[in-house]
């Protein structure tokens, strides 16, 4: 579960740095420093501050699913046996850690209790995944599978422009 914490306000340079890192985290410190008008030492201090305060959780590569043969992406709408009881959440969290096909999972409002985003190679792999999901946990009573037909937008960049008034 995600909790909000009170963190120091971000200034324009911090927001610019975060934006540049979201676009391309491979940029050198010198390139980042030049882009925001800081010295190398100032850049190092800013990045350290952003990491230590949790604004940057981790830096990772975004791989091309289709080039790796993970051509089938699905969203699963899961309904729990007893709604959001603590034992259901613990069972679901354990299961999620054990099934690498699950890319993301959220508990939600509405007719479903959770939504899972998964990537598999094909329909046979989806069938096998759904079987393993049903046998490796007791929390989920029902799953509705939505197969992605076409992606119109995929991304990980947060809308930092919405933070412009936060100075």
C-alpha positions in Angstrom: 0.0 0.0 0.0 1.3 3.4 -0.9 1.4 6.1 1.8 1.9 9.8 1.3 4.6 11.5 3.2 5.3 15.2 3.7 8.3 16.0 1.7 10.2 19.2 0.9 8.8 21.3 -1.9 10.4 20.9 -5.3 11.7 24.0 -7.1 11.9 24.6 -10.8 15.4 23.0 -11.1 14.2 19.8 -9.2 11.2 19.5 -11.5 13.3 20.0 -14.6 15.8 17.4 -13.4 13.0 14.9 -12.8 11.5 15.6 -16.2 14.9 15.1 -17.9 15.5 11.9 -16.0 12.1 10.6 -17.0 12.8 11.3 -20.6 16.2 9.6 -20.6 17.9 8.4 -17.4 21.0 7.6 -19.4 22.0 11.2 -19.7 25.3 12.1 -18.2 25.6 14.3 -15.1 27.4 16.8 -17.3 24.5 16.9 -19.8 21.9 17.2 -17.0 23.9 20.0 -15.3 24.2 21.9 -18.6 20.5 21.5 -19.2 19.4 23.1 -15.9 22.3 25.5 -15.5 24.1 23.8 -12.6 27.7 22.9 -11.9 28.7 19.2 -11.6 28.9 19.5 -7.8 25.5 21.2 -7.7 24.0 18.5 -10.0 25.4 15.8 -7.7 23.9 17.4 -4.7 20.5 17.8 -6.3 20.4 14.2 -7.5 21.5 12.9 -4.1 18.7 15.0 -2.5 16.1 13.7 -4.9 17.1 10.1 -4.3 17.4 10.4 -0.6 14.0 12.0 -0.3 12.4 9.2 -2.4 11.5 11.3 -5.5 13.6 8.9 -7.6 12.8 5.4 -6.5 15.1 3.6 -8.9 16.5 3.9 -12.4 15.7 1.1 -14.8 15.6 0.2 -18.5 12.3 -0.1 -20.3 12.4 -3.1 -22.5 10.5 -3.7 -25.7 8.0 -6.5 -24.9 7.4 -7.5 -28.5 11.1 -7.9 -29.3 11.3 -10.2 -26.4 8.3 -12.3 -27.5 5.9 -11.1 -24.8 3.3 -10.2 -27.4 0.1 -10.6 -25.3 -0.7 -8.0 -22.7 -3.8 -8.3 -20.6 -5.6 -6.6 -17.8 -7.2 -8.9 -15.2 -10.2 -7.6 -13.2 -10.2 -9.7 -10.0 -12.9 -10.1 -7.5 -11.9 -11.3 -4.0 -13.8 -13.9 -2.0 -14.2 -11.7 1.0 -13.6 -8.2 -0.5 -10.5 -6.4 0.9 -9.9 -8.4 4.0 -6.3 -8.3 5.3 -5.8 -12.0 4.7 -6.8 -11.6 1.1 -4.4 -8.8 0.6 -1.5 -10.8 2.2 -2.4 -13.8 0.0 -2.5 -11.7 -3.1 0.8 -9.9 -2.4 2.5 -13.3 -1.9 1.1 -14.6 -5.1 2.1 -11.4 -7.1 5.7 -11.8 -5.9 5.7 -15.5 -7.2 4.2 -14.8 -10.7 6.6 -12.8 -12.8 4.0 -12.3 -15.5 2.3 -9.8 -13.3 3.7 -6.3 -14.1 1.4 -4.2 -12.0 -1.4 -4.8 -9.5 -3.7 -2.3 -7.8 -6.7 -2.6 -5.5 -9.5 -0.5 -6.9 -13.0 0.8 -6.3 -15.9 -0.3 -8.5 -17.1 -3.8 -9.4 -13.7 -5.3 -9.2 -11.4 -5.5 -6.2 -8.1 -5.5 -8.0 -6.7 -4.9 -11.5 -3.6 -6.8 -12.6 -1.5 -6.0 -15.7 0.3 -9.0 -17.2 2.5 -9.8 -20.1 2.8 -13.3 -21.6 4.0 -14.8 -24.9 0.6 -16.0 -26.3 -2.8 -17.5 -25.5 -1.3 -20.8 -24.3 0.9 -18.9 -21.9 -2.1 -16.9 -20.8 -4.1 -20.1 -20.1 -1.2 -21.5 -18.1 -0.8 -18.3 -16.2 -4.5 -18.2 -15.3 -4.3 -21.8 -14.1 -1.3 -21.0 -11.9 -3.0 -17.9 -10.6 -6.1 -19.9 -9.6 -4.1 -22.6 -7.8 -1.5 -20.5 -6.0 -3.8 -18.3 -4.0 -7.2 -18.3 -2.3 -8.0 -14.6 -2.3 -9.4 -14.3 -5.8 -12.8 -15.7 -6.5 -13.3 -14.5 -10.1 -11.1 -13.1 -12.8 -12.2 -11.2 -16.0 -9.5 -11.1 -18.6 -9.3 -8.2 -20.9 -6.8 -8.8 -23.8 -5.1 -5.6 -25.1 -5.8 -5.4 -28.9 -3.9 -2.1 -29.5 -1.8 0.3 -27.4 -2.5 3.9 -28.0 -0.3 5.2 -25.2 2.2 3.5 -22.9 4.5 5.3 -20.6 6.0 5.7 -17.2 6.5 9.5 -17.1 4.6 11.3 -14.4 2.8 14.6 -15.4 5.3 16.9 -13.6 3.7 19.9 -15.3 0.9 19.6 -12.9 3.3 20.5 -10.1 4.3 23.8 -11.6 2.4 25.8 -8.8 4.4 24.0 -6.1 7.3 26.3 -5.4 
